[in-house]
Amino acid sequence: MAYSRLITPRNVSLFSLVALSGGYFMVKGRTLAEKQRAVGDYSVTVDRSGGGI
């Protein structure tokens, strides 16, 4: 079997470590981007609001 050299406990553990850390950083980056987007204050002062037609 040609894949028997590739499927070793060391390679499987390295692959799972890379996959889990990649998923962790992807989720962490997404939540950080959402937090930074939510930090902005979107309120408008009364004198600058449209108010009319």
C-alpha positions, -999 to 999 in steps of 0.1 A, spaced: 0 0 0 15 33 -11 -1 54 16 13 34 45 44 56 48 22 87 49 -2 75 76 21 73 106 11 84 141 35 114 138 20 126 105 -15 122 118 -8 141 150 9 169 130 -20 171 106 -46 172 133 -26 199 152 -24 221 121 -61 216 113 -72 224 149 -49 254 152 -61 267 118 -97 264 128 -90 281 161 -73 311 145 -100 314 119 -127 316 146 -106 339 167 -100 363 138 -136 363 129 -148 372 164 -120 398 168 -132 414 135 -168 414 148 -157 430 181 -138 457 163 -167 464 140 -190 467 170 -167 492 188 -176 521 165 -203 545 177 -230 550 151 -250 576 170 -257 609 153 -260 642 172 -292 661 170 -278 690 150 -264 667 124 -295 644 120 -315 648 88 -347 657 104 -366 669 73 -379 656 41 
